[in-house]
Amino acid sequence: MITKDMTVGQVLRLYPQTVQVFLELGMHCLGCPSSTMESIEGAAITHGRNVGALIEQLNNAVDTAAKTN
């Protein structure tokens, strides 16, 4: 389960299926150094996104991928 306190880099390592969610929301800096230290909450704020909605979308991507495997 993804939480707002996890870093972007941590989420990408644990759940690579979330890449598309980030990209679709215009969060293209997935490989930049700040992604290893920036929390999901911080990234959402930086990109003007609702934290709760982002968490929900990321967890939905993980759940969907789990159901198809």
mmJSON file of the N, C-alpha and C atoms, coordinates in Angstrom:
{"data_MODEL":{"atom_site":{
"group_PDB":["ATOM","ATOM","ATOM","ATOM","ATOM","ATOM","ATOM","ATOM","ATOM","ATOM","ATOM","ATOM","ATOM","ATOM","ATOM","ATOM","ATOM","ATOM","ATOM","ATOM","ATOM","ATOM","ATOM","ATOM","ATOM","ATOM","ATOM","ATOM","ATOM","ATOM","ATOM","ATOM","ATOM","ATOM","ATOM","ATOM","ATOM","ATOM","ATOM","ATOM","ATOM","ATOM","ATOM","ATOM","ATOM","ATOM","ATOM","ATOM","ATOM","ATOM","ATOM","ATOM","ATOM","ATOM","ATOM","ATOM","ATOM","ATOM","ATOM","ATOM","ATOM","ATOM","ATOM","ATOM","ATOM","ATOM","ATOM","ATOM","ATOM","ATOM","ATOM","ATOM","ATOM","ATOM","ATOM","ATOM","ATOM","ATOM","ATOM","ATOM","ATOM","ATOM","ATOM","ATOM","ATOM","ATOM","ATOM","ATOM","ATOM","ATOM","ATOM","ATOM","ATOM","ATOM","ATOM","ATOM","ATOM","ATOM","ATOM","ATOM","ATOM","ATOM","ATOM","ATOM","ATOM","ATOM","ATOM","ATOM","ATOM","ATOM","ATOM","ATOM","ATOM","ATOM","ATOM","ATOM","ATOM","ATOM","ATOM","ATOM","ATOM","ATOM","ATOM","ATOM","ATOM","ATOM","ATOM","ATOM","ATOM","ATOM","ATOM","ATOM","ATOM","ATOM","ATOM","ATOM","ATOM","ATOM","ATOM","ATOM","ATOM","ATOM","ATOM","ATOM","ATOM","ATOM","ATOM","ATOM","ATOM","ATOM","ATOM","ATOM","ATOM","ATOM","ATOM","ATOM","ATOM","ATOM","ATOM","ATOM","ATOM","ATOM","ATOM","ATOM","ATOM","ATOM","ATOM","ATOM","ATOM","ATOM","ATOM","ATOM","ATOM","ATOM","ATOM","ATOM","ATOM","ATOM","ATOM","ATOM","ATOM","ATOM","ATOM","ATOM","ATOM","ATOM","ATOM","ATOM","ATOM","ATOM","ATOM","ATOM","ATOM","ATOM","ATOM","ATOM","ATOM","ATOM","ATOM","ATOM","ATOM","ATOM","ATOM","ATOM","ATOM","ATOM","ATOM"],
"id":[1,2,3,4,5,6,7,8,9,10,11,12,13,14,15,16,17,18,19,20,21,22,23,24,25,26,27,28,29,30,31,32,33,34,35,36,37,38,39,40,41,42,43,44,45,46,47,48,49,50,51,52,53,54,55,56,57,58,59,60,61,62,63,64,65,66,67,68,69,70,71,72,73,74,75,76,77,78,79,80,81,82,83,84,85,86,87,88,89,90,91,92,93,94,95,96,97,98,99,100,101,102,103,104,105,106,107,108,109,110,111,112,113,114,115,116,117,118,119,120,121,122,123,124,125,126,127,128,129,130,131,132,133,134,135,136,137,138,139,140,141,142,143,144,145,146,147,148,149,150,151,152,153,154,155,156,157,158,159,160,161,162,163,164,165,166,167,168,169,170,171,172,173,174,175,176,177,178,179,180,181,182,183,184,185,186,187,188,189,190,191,192,193,194,195,196,197,198,199,200,201,202,203,204,205,206,207],
"type_symbol":["N","C","C","N","C","C","N","C","C","N","C","C","N","C","C","N","C","C","N","C","C","N","C","C","N","C","C","N","C","C","N","C","C","N","C","C","N","C","C","N","C","C","N","C","C","N","C","C","N","C","C","N","C","C","N","C","C","N","C","C","N","C","C","N","C","C","N","C","C","N","C","C","N","C","C","N","C","C","N","C","C","N","C","C","N","C","C","N","C","C","N","C","C","N","C","C","N","C","C","N","C","C","N","C","C","N","C","C","N","C","C","N","C","C","N","C","C","N","C","C","N","C","C","N","C","C","N","C","C","N","C","C","N","C","C","N","C","C","N","C","C","N","C","C","N","C","C","N","C","C","N","C","C","N","C","C","N","C","C","N","C","C","N","C","C","N","C","C","N","C","C","N","C","C","N","C","C","N","C","C","N","C","C","N","C","C","N","C","C","N","C","C","N","C","C","N","C","C","N","C","C","N","C","C","N","C","C"],
"label_atom_id":["N","CA","C","N","CA","C","N","CA","C","N","CA","C","N","CA","C","N","CA","C","N","CA","C","N","CA","C","N","CA","C","N","CA","C","N","CA","C","N","CA","C","N","CA","C","N","CA","C","N","CA","C","N","CA","C","N","CA","C","N","CA","C","N","CA","C","N","CA","C","N","CA","C","N","CA","C","N","CA","C","N","CA","C","N","CA","C","N","CA","C","N","CA","C","N","CA","C","N","CA","C","N","CA","C","N","CA","C","N","CA","C","N","CA","C","N","CA","C","N","CA","C","N","CA","C","N","CA","C","N","CA","C","N","CA","C","N","CA","C","N","CA","C","N","CA","C","N","CA","C","N","CA","C","N","CA","C","N","CA","C","N","CA","C","N","CA","C","N","CA","C","N","CA","C","N","CA","C","N","CA","C","N","CA","C","N","CA","C","N","CA","C","N","CA","C","N","CA","C","N","CA","C","N","CA","C","N","CA","C","N","CA","C","N","CA","C","N","CA","C","N","CA","C","N","CA","C","N","CA","C","N","CA","C","N","CA","C","N","CA","C"],
"label_alt_id":[null,null,null,null,null,null,null,null,null,null,null,null,null,null,null,null,null,null,null,null,null,null,null,null,null,null,null,null,null,null,null,null,null,null,null,null,null,null,null,null,null,null,null,null,null,null,null,null,null,null,null,null,null,null,null,null,null,null,null,null,null,null,null,null,null,null,null,null,null,null,null,null,null,null,null,null,null,null,null,null,null,null,null,null,null,null,null,null,null,null,null,null,null,null,null,null,null,null,null,null,null,null,null,null,null,null,null,null,null,null,null,null,null,null,null,null,null,null,null,null,null,null,null,null,null,null,null,null,null,null,null,null,null,null,null,null,null,null,null,null,null,null,null,null,null,null,null,null,null,null,null,null,null,null,null,null,null,null,null,null,null,null,null,null,null,null,null,null,null,null,null,null,null,null,null,null,null,null,null,null,null,null,null,null,null,null,null,null,null,null,null,null,null,null,null,null,null,null,null,null,null,null,null,null,null,null,null],
"label_comp_id":["MET","MET","MET","ILE","ILE","ILE","THR","THR","THR","LYS","LYS","LYS","ASP","ASP","ASP","MET","MET","MET","THR","THR","THR","VAL","VAL","VAL","GLY","GLY","GLY","GLN","GLN","GLN","VAL","VAL","VAL","LEU","LEU","LEU","ARG","ARG","ARG","LEU","LEU","LEU","TYR","TYR","TYR","PRO","PRO","PRO","GLN","GLN","GLN","THR","THR","THR","VAL","VAL","VAL","GLN","GLN","GLN","VAL","VAL","VAL","PHE","PHE","PHE","LEU","LEU","LEU","GLU","GLU","GLU","LEU","LEU","LEU","GLY","GLY","GLY","MET","MET","MET","HIS","HIS","HIS","CYS","CYS","CYS","LEU","LEU","LEU","GLY","GLY","GLY","CYS","CYS","CYS","PRO","PRO","PRO","SER","SER","SER","SER","SER","SER","THR","THR","THR","MET","MET","MET","GLU","GLU","GLU","SER","SER","SER","ILE","ILE","ILE","GLU","GLU","GLU","GLY","GLY","GLY","ALA","ALA","ALA","ALA","ALA","ALA","ILE","ILE","ILE","THR","THR","THR","HIS","HIS","HIS","GLY","GLY","GLY","ARG","ARG","ARG","ASN","ASN","ASN","VAL","VAL","VAL","GLY","GLY","GLY","ALA","ALA","ALA","LEU","LEU","LEU","ILE","ILE","ILE","GLU","GLU","GLU","GLN","GLN","GLN","LEU","LEU","LEU","ASN","ASN","ASN","ASN","ASN","ASN","ALA","ALA","ALA","VAL","VAL","VAL","ASP","ASP","ASP","THR","THR","THR","ALA","ALA","ALA","ALA","ALA","ALA","LYS","LYS","LYS","THR","THR","THR","ASN","ASN","ASN"],
"label_asym_id":["A","A","A","A","A","A","A","A","A","A","A","A","A","A","A","A","A","A","A","A","A","A","A","A","A","A","A","A","A","A","A","A","A","A","A","A","A","A","A","A","A","A","A","A","A","A","A","A","A","A","A","A","A","A","A","A","A","A","A","A","A","A","A","A","A","A","A","A","A","A","A","A","A","A","A","A","A","A","A","A","A","A","A","A","A","A","A","A","A","A","A","A","A","A","A","A","A","A","A","A","A","A","A","A","A","A","A","A","A","A","A","A","A","A","A","A","A","A","A","A","A","A","A","A","A","A","A","A","A","A","A","A","A","A","A","A","A","A","A","A","A","A","A","A","A","A","A","A","A","A","A","A","A","A","A","A","A","A","A","A","A","A","A","A","A","A","A","A","A","A","A","A","A","A","A","A","A","A","A","A","A","A","A","A","A","A","A","A","A","A","A","A","A","A","A","A","A","A","A","A","A","A","A","A","A","A","A"],
"label_entity_id":["1","1","1","1","1","1","1","1","1","1","1","1","1","1","1","1","1","1","1","1","1","1","1","1","1","1","1","1","1","1","1","1","1","1","1","1","1","1","1","1","1","1","1","1","1","1","1","1","1","1","1","1","1","1","1","1","1","1","1","1","1","1","1","1","1","1","1","1","1","1","1","1","1","1","1","1","1","1","1","1","1","1","1","1","1","1","1","1","1","1","1","1","1","1","1","1","1","1","1","1","1","1","1","1","1","1","1","1","1","1","1","1","1","1","1","1","1","1","1","1","1","1","1","1","1","1","1","1","1","1","1","1","1","1","1","1","1","1","1","1","1","1","1","1","1","1","1","1","1","1","1","1","1","1","1","1","1","1","1","1","1","1","1","1","1","1","1","1","1","1","1","1","1","1","1","1","1","1","1","1","1","1","1","1","1","1","1","1","1","1","1","1","1","1","1","1","1","1","1","1","1","1","1","1","1","1","1"],
"label_seq_id":[1,1,1,2,2,2,3,3,3,4,4,4,5,5,5,6,6,6,7,7,7,8,8,8,9,9,9,10,10,10,11,11,11,12,12,12,13,13,13,14,14,14,15,15,15,16,16,16,17,17,17,18,18,18,19,19,19,20,20,20,21,21,21,22,22,22,23,23,23,24,24,24,25,25,25,26,26,26,27,27,27,28,28,28,29,29,29,30,30,30,31,31,31,32,32,32,33,33,33,34,34,34,35,35,35,36,36,36,37,37,37,38,38,38,39,39,39,40,40,40,41,41,41,42,42,42,43,43,43,44,44,44,45,45,45,46,46,46,47,47,47,48,48,48,49,49,49,50,50,50,51,51,51,52,52,52,53,53,53,54,54,54,55,55,55,56,56,56,57,57,57,58,58,58,59,59,59,60,60,60,61,61,61,62,62,62,63,63,63,64,64,64,65,65,65,66,66,66,67,67,67,68,68,68,69,69,69],
"pdbx_PDB_ins_code":[null,null,null,null,null,null,null,null,null,null,null,null,null,null,null,null,null,null,null,null,null,null,null,null,null,null,null,null,null,null,null,null,null,null,null,null,null,null,null,null,null,null,null,null,null,null,null,null,null,null,null,null,null,null,null,null,null,null,null,null,null,null,null,null,null,null,null,null,null,null,null,null,null,null,null,null,null,null,null,null,null,null,null,null,null,null,null,null,null,null,null,null,null,null,null,null,null,null,null,null,null,null,null,null,null,null,null,null,null,null,null,null,null,null,null,null,null,null,null,null,null,null,null,null,null,null,null,null,null,null,null,null,null,null,null,null,null,null,null,null,null,null,null,null,null,null,null,null,null,null,null,null,null,null,null,null,null,null,null,null,null,null,null,null,null,null,null,null,null,null,null,null,null,null,null,null,null,null,null,null,null,null,null,null,null,null,null,null,null,null,null,null,null,null,null,null,null,null,null,null,null,null,null,null,null,null,null],
"Cartn_x":[0.849,0.0,0.89,0.575,1.33,0.747,1.648,1.233,1.904,1.403,1.917,3.336,3.784,5.119,6.201,5.816,6.792,7.407,8.663,9.274,8.831,8.945,8.608,9.497,10.788,11.712,11.359,10.955,10.552,9.337,8.366,7.158,7.514,8.367,8.744,9.502,10.354,11.089,10.157,9.255,8.353,7.209,6.756,5.565,5.814,6.607,6.915,5.678,4.597,3.363,2.756,3.302,2.784,3.378,4.386,5.039,4.009,3.102,2.112,1.247,0.896,0.099,0.858,2.113,2.923,3.014,3.297,3.452,2.16,1.046,-0.241,-0.602,-0.073,-0.35,0.694,1.593,2.598,3.77,3.93,5.028,6.146,6.891,7.862,9.246,9.507,10.841,11.096,10.728,10.798,12.223,13.141,14.52,15.415,14.858,15.686,16.078,17.179,17.653,16.624,15.783,14.821,13.788,13.574,12.577,12.992,14.279,14.738,14.496,14.277,14.087,12.706,12.007,10.728,9.598,8.802,7.663,6.578,5.673,4.526,3.738,3.595,2.882,3.596,4.896,5.666,5.58,5.657,5.554,4.176,3.146,1.788,1.657,2.169,2.097,2.879,4.086,4.933,4.246,3.507,2.864,1.394,0.961,-0.409,-1.471,-1.165,-2.1,-2.651,-3.842,-4.452,-3.771,-3.238,-2.478,-3.331,-4.531,-5.406,-5.759,-6.039,-6.382,-5.188,-3.999,-2.793,-2.557,-2.655,-2.469,-3.477,-4.706,-5.747,-5.416,-4.99,-4.652,-3.469,-2.472,-1.304,-1.681,-2.455,-2.883,-3.805,-4.63,-5.478,-4.637,-3.564,-2.671,-2.032,-1.643,-1.035,-2.067,-3.27,-4.334,-4.704,-4.823,-5.175,-4.109,-2.856,-1.761,-1.759,-2.07,-2.096,-3.205,-4.319,-5.457,-5.204,-4.369,-4.115,-2.961,-2.246,-1.105,-1.462],
"Cartn_y":[-1.183,0.0,1.241,2.15,3.39,4.432,5.139,6.196,7.505,8.599,9.927,10.152,9.376,9.54,8.801,7.901,7.181,8.148,7.884,8.73,8.252,9.148,8.791,7.637,7.733,6.669,5.331,5.343,4.118,3.497,4.315,3.819,3.218,3.901,3.391,2.074,1.927,0.666,-0.477,-0.205,-1.253,-1.551,-0.518,-0.64,0.035,-0.576,0.044,0.302,-0.379,-0.172,1.215,1.978,3.322,4.393,4.036,5.014,5.737,5.004,5.609,6.643,6.396,7.356,8.666,8.582,9.788,10.548,9.82,10.464,11.12,10.446,10.998,12.269,12.419,13.601,14.706,14.509,15.509,15.514,14.438,14.321,13.524,14.2,13.533,13.378,13.933,13.938,12.685,11.544,10.306,9.844,10.192,9.768,10.843,11.996,13.083,12.817,13.403,13.142,13.435,14.432,14.762,13.656,12.824,11.756,10.737,10.656,9.697,10.2,11.517,12.101,12.714,13.013,13.714,12.735,13.07,12.214,12.356,11.403,11.484,12.754,13.062,14.281,15.521,15.578,16.711,16.834,15.715,15.724,16.206,15.761,16.194,17.703,18.222,19.661,20.422,19.965,20.616,20.689,19.648,19.581,19.995,20.558,21.06,19.983,18.837,17.708,17.47,16.933,16.556,15.295,15.343,14.229,12.962,13.1,11.935,11.297,12.122,11.6,10.885,11.454,10.82,9.467,9.408,8.132,7.1,7.531,6.615,6.088,6.964,6.537,5.57,5.867,4.987,3.615,3.576,2.29,1.538,2.253,1.593,0.938,1.606,1.029,-0.251,-0.25,-1.434,-2.556,-2.231,-3.245,-3.833,-2.983,-3.448,-4.392,-4.016,-4.874,-6.208,-6.201,-7.454,-8.385,-7.809,-8.609,-9.23,-8.583,-9.093,-10.083,-10.22,-11.16,-12.469],
"Cartn_z":[0.0,0.0,0.0,-0.89,-1.027,-0.083,0.609,1.517,1.126,1.663,1.316,1.809,2.774,3.33,2.551,1.66,0.851,-0.155,-0.536,-1.56,-2.945,-3.902,-5.286,-5.736,-5.44,-5.824,-5.212,-3.962,-3.271,-3.946,-4.275,-4.941,-6.298,-7.046,-8.364,-8.278,-7.275,-7.103,-6.713,-5.784,-5.301,-6.267,-6.947,-7.802,-9.155,-10.027,-11.316,-12.182,-11.872,-12.632,-12.392,-11.457,-11.181,-12.094,-12.869,-13.752,-14.61,-15.193,-16.094,-15.385,-14.151,-13.383,-13.244,-12.836,-12.697,-14.025,-15.096,-16.402,-16.875,-16.7,-17.13,-16.368,-15.163,-14.353,-14.561,-15.521,-15.819,-14.858,-14.14,-13.175,-13.848,-14.709,-15.571,-14.97,-13.831,-13.24,-12.408,-12.937,-12.162,-11.908,-12.77,-12.598,-12.017,-11.721,-11.212,-9.753,-9.309,-7.941,-6.848,-7.048,-5.989,-5.788,-6.792,-6.648,-5.589,-5.316,-4.305,-2.889,-2.759,-1.43,-1.225,-2.314,-2.204,-1.91,-0.932,-0.59,-1.649,-1.66,-2.563,-2.259,-0.988,-0.604,-1.152,-0.997,-1.502,-3.011,-3.709,-5.168,-5.612,-4.916,-5.249,-5.083,-3.99,-3.739,-4.8,-5.094,-6.099,-7.45,-7.792,-9.105,-9.079,-7.97,-7.877,-7.932,-7.385,-7.38,-5.977,-5.919,-4.649,-4.146,-2.944,-2.384,-2.289,-1.753,-1.599,-2.924,-3.922,-5.247,-5.876,-5.696,-6.245,-5.597,-4.284,-3.563,-4.06,-4.222,-4.694,-6.094,-6.987,-8.348,-8.351,-7.534,-7.472,-6.93,-5.856,-5.299,-6.241,-6.986,-7.984,-9.069,-9.487,-10.5,-9.978,-8.718,-8.111,-8.027,-7.579,-7.452,-8.804,-9.815,-11.163,-11.713,-11.521,-12.005,-11.28,-10.001,-9.224,-9.708,-10.115,-10.57,-11.938,-12.756,-14.102,-14.142,-13.047,-13.019,-12.425],
"occupancy":[1.0,1.0,1.0,1.0,1.0,1.0,1.0,1.0,1.0,1.0,1.0,1.0,1.0,1.0,1.0,1.0,1.0,1.0,1.0,1.0,1.0,1.0,1.0,1.0,1.0,1.0,1.0,1.0,1.0,1.0,1.0,1.0,1.0,1.0,1.0,1.0,1.0,1.0,1.0,1.0,1.0,1.0,1.0,1.0,1.0,1.0,1.0,1.0,1.0,1.0,1.0,1.0,1.0,1.0,1.0,1.0,1.0,1.0,1.0,1.0,1.0,1.0,1.0,1.0,1.0,1.0,1.0,1.0,1.0,1.0,1.0,1.0,1.0,1.0,1.0,1.0,1.0,1.0,1.0,1.0,1.0,1.0,1.0,1.0,1.0,1.0,1.0,1.0,1.0,1.0,1.0,1.0,1.0,1.0,1.0,1.0,1.0,1.0,1.0,1.0,1.0,1.0,1.0,1.0,1.0,1.0,1.0,1.0,1.0,1.0,1.0,1.0,1.0,1.0,1.0,1.0,1.0,1.0,1.0,1.0,1.0,1.0,1.0,1.0,1.0,1.0,1.0,1.0,1.0,1.0,1.0,1.0,1.0,1.0,1.0,1.0,1.0,1.0,1.0,1.0,1.0,1.0,1.0,1.0,1.0,1.0,1.0,1.0,1.0,1.0,1.0,1.0,1.0,1.0,1.0,1.0,1.0,1.0,1.0,1.0,1.0,1.0,1.0,1.0,1.0,1.0,1.0,1.0,1.0,1.0,1.0,1.0,1.0,1.0,1.0,1.0,1.0,1.0,1.0,1.0,1.0,1.0,1.0,1.0,1.0,1.0,1.0,1.0,1.0,1.0,1.0,1.0,1.0,1.0,1.0,1.0,1.0,1.0,1.0,1.0,1.0,1.0,1.0,1.0,1.0,1.0,1.0],
"B_iso_or_equiv":[0.0,0.0,0.0,0.0,0.0,0.0,0.0,0.0,0.0,0.0,0.0,0.0,0.0,0.0,0.0,0.0,0.0,0.0,0.0,0.0,0.0,0.0,0.0,0.0,0.0,0.0,0.0,0.0,0.0,0.0,0.0,0.0,0.0,0.0,0.0,0.0,0.0,0.0,0.0,0.0,0.0,0.0,0.0,0.0,0.0,0.0,0.0,0.0,0.0,0.0,0.0,0.0,0.0,0.0,0.0,0.0,0.0,0.0,0.0,0.0,0.0,0.0,0.0,0.0,0.0,0.0,0.0,0.0,0.0,0.0,0.0,0.0,0.0,0.0,0.0,0.0,0.0,0.0,0.0,0.0,0.0,0.0,0.0,0.0,0.0,0.0,0.0,0.0,0.0,0.0,0.0,0.0,0.0,0.0,0.0,0.0,0.0,0.0,0.0,0.0,0.0,0.0,0.0,0.0,0.0,0.0,0.0,0.0,0.0,0.0,0.0,0.0,0.0,0.0,0.0,0.0,0.0,0.0,0.0,0.0,0.0,0.0,0.0,0.0,0.0,0.0,0.0,0.0,0.0,0.0,0.0,0.0,0.0,0.0,0.0,0.0,0.0,0.0,0.0,0.0,0.0,0.0,0.0,0.0,0.0,0.0,0.0,0.0,0.0,0.0,0.0,0.0,0.0,0.0,0.0,0.0,0.0,0.0,0.0,0.0,0.0,0.0,0.0,0.0,0.0,0.0,0.0,0.0,0.0,0.0,0.0,0.0,0.0,0.0,0.0,0.0,0.0,0.0,0.0,0.0,0.0,0.0,0.0,0.0,0.0,0.0,0.0,0.0,0.0,0.0,0.0,0.0,0.0,0.0,0.0,0.0,0.0,0.0,0.0,0.0,0.0,0.0,0.0,0.0,0.0,0.0,0.0],
"pdbx_formal_charge":[null,null,null,null,null,null,null,null,null,null,null,null,null,null,null,null,null,null,null,null,null,null,null,null,null,null,null,null,null,null,null,null,null,null,null,null,null,null,null,null,null,null,null,null,null,null,null,null,null,null,null,null,null,null,null,null,null,null,null,null,null,null,null,null,null,null,null,null,null,null,null,null,null,null,null,null,null,null,null,null,null,null,null,null,null,null,null,null,null,null,null,null,null,null,null,null,null,null,null,null,null,null,null,null,null,null,null,null,null,null,null,null,null,null,null,null,null,null,null,null,null,null,null,null,null,null,null,null,null,null,null,null,null,null,null,null,null,null,null,null,null,null,null,null,null,null,null,null,null,null,null,null,null,null,null,null,null,null,null,null,null,null,null,null,null,null,null,null,null,null,null,null,null,null,null,null,null,null,null,null,null,null,null,null,null,null,null,null,null,null,null,null,null,null,null,null,null,null,null,null,null,null,null,null,null,null,null],
"auth_seq_id":[1,1,1,2,2,2,3,3,3,4,4,4,5,5,5,6,6,6,7,7,7,8,8,8,9,9,9,10,10,10,11,11,11,12,12,12,13,13,13,14,14,14,15,15,15,16,16,16,17,17,17,18,18,18,19,19,19,20,20,20,21,21,21,22,22,22,23,23,23,24,24,24,25,25,25,26,26,26,27,27,27,28,28,28,29,29,29,30,30,30,31,31,31,32,32,32,33,33,33,34,34,34,35,35,35,36,36,36,37,37,37,38,38,38,39,39,39,40,40,40,41,41,41,42,42,42,43,43,43,44,44,44,45,45,45,46,46,46,47,47,47,48,48,48,49,49,49,50,50,50,51,51,51,52,52,52,53,53,53,54,54,54,55,55,55,56,56,56,57,57,57,58,58,58,59,59,59,60,60,60,61,61,61,62,62,62,63,63,63,64,64,64,65,65,65,66,66,66,67,67,67,68,68,68,69,69,69],
"auth_comp_id":["MET","MET","MET","ILE","ILE","ILE","THR","THR","THR","LYS","LYS","LYS","ASP","ASP","ASP","MET","MET","MET","THR","THR","THR","VAL","VAL","VAL","GLY","GLY","GLY","GLN","GLN","GLN","VAL","VAL","VAL","LEU","LEU","LEU","ARG","ARG","ARG","LEU","LEU","LEU","TYR","TYR","TYR","PRO","PRO","PRO","GLN","GLN","GLN","THR","THR","THR","VAL","VAL","VAL","GLN","GLN","GLN","VAL","VAL","VAL","PHE","PHE","PHE","LEU","LEU","LEU","GLU","GLU","GLU","LEU","LEU","LEU","GLY","GLY","GLY","MET","MET","MET","HIS","HIS","HIS","CYS","CYS","CYS","LEU","LEU","LEU","GLY","GLY","GLY","CYS","CYS","CYS","PRO","PRO","PRO","SER","SER","SER","SER","SER","SER","THR","THR","THR","MET","MET","MET","GLU","GLU","GLU","SER","SER","SER","ILE","ILE","ILE","GLU","GLU","GLU","GLY","GLY","GLY","ALA","ALA","ALA","ALA","ALA","ALA","ILE","ILE","ILE","THR","THR","THR","HIS","HIS","HIS","GLY","GLY","GLY","ARG","ARG","ARG","ASN","ASN","ASN","VAL","VAL","VAL","GLY","GLY","GLY","ALA","ALA","ALA","LEU","LEU","LEU","ILE","ILE","ILE","GLU","GLU","GLU","GLN","GLN","GLN","LEU","LEU","LEU","ASN","ASN","ASN","ASN","ASN","ASN","ALA","ALA","ALA","VAL","VAL","VAL","ASP","ASP","ASP","THR","THR","THR","ALA","ALA","ALA","ALA","ALA","ALA","LYS","LYS","LYS","THR","THR","THR","ASN","ASN","ASN"],
"auth_asym_id":["A","A","A","A","A","A","A","A","A","A","A","A","A","A","A","A","A","A","A","A","A","A","A","A","A","A","A","A","A","A","A","A","A","A","A","A","A","A","A","A","A","A","A","A","A","A","A","A","A","A","A","A","A","A","A","A","A","A","A","A","A","A","A","A","A","A","A","A","A","A","A","A","A","A","A","A","A","A","A","A","A","A","A","A","A","A","A","A","A","A","A","A","A","A","A","A","A","A","A","A","A","A","A","A","A","A","A","A","A","A","A","A","A","A","A","A","A","A","A","A","A","A","A","A","A","A","A","A","A","A","A","A","A","A","A","A","A","A","A","A","A","A","A","A","A","A","A","A","A","A","A","A","A","A","A","A","A","A","A","A","A","A","A","A","A","A","A","A","A","A","A","A","A","A","A","A","A","A","A","A","A","A","A","A","A","A","A","A","A","A","A","A","A","A","A","A","A","A","A","A","A","A","A","A","A","A","A"],
"auth_atom_id":["N","CA","C","N","CA","C","N","CA","C","N","CA","C","N","CA","C","N","CA","C","N","CA","C","N","CA","C","N","CA","C","N","CA","C","N","CA","C","N","CA","C","N","CA","C","N","CA","C","N","CA","C","N","CA","C","N","CA","C","N","CA","C","N","CA","C","N","CA","C","N","CA","C","N","CA","C","N","CA","C","N","CA","C","N","CA","C","N","CA","C","N","CA","C","N","CA","C","N","CA","C","N","CA","C","N","CA","C","N","CA","C","N","CA","C","N","CA","C","N","CA","C","N","CA","C","N","CA","C","N","CA","C","N","CA","C","N","CA","C","N","CA","C","N","CA","C","N","CA","C","N","CA","C","N","CA","C","N","CA","C","N","CA","C","N","CA","C","N","CA","C","N","CA","C","N","CA","C","N","CA","C","N","CA","C","N","CA","C","N","CA","C","N","CA","C","N","CA","C","N","CA","C","N","CA","C","N","CA","C","N","CA","C","N","CA","C","N","CA","C","N","CA","C","N","CA","C","N","CA","C","N","CA","C","N","CA","C","N","CA","C"],
"pdbx_PDB_model_num":[1,1,1,1,1,1,1,1,1,1,1,1,1,1,1,1,1,1,1,1,1,1,1,1,1,1,1,1,1,1,1,1,1,1,1,1,1,1,1,1,1,1,1,1,1,1,1,1,1,1,1,1,1,1,1,1,1,1,1,1,1,1,1,1,1,1,1,1,1,1,1,1,1,1,1,1,1,1,1,1,1,1,1,1,1,1,1,1,1,1,1,1,1,1,1,1,1,1,1,1,1,1,1,1,1,1,1,1,1,1,1,1,1,1,1,1,1,1,1,1,1,1,1,1,1,1,1,1,1,1,1,1,1,1,1,1,1,1,1,1,1,1,1,1,1,1,1,1,1,1,1,1,1,1,1,1,1,1,1,1,1,1,1,1,1,1,1,1,1,1,1,1,1,1,1,1,1,1,1,1,1,1,1,1,1,1,1,1,1,1,1,1,1,1,1,1,1,1,1,1,1,1,1,1,1,1,1]
}}}
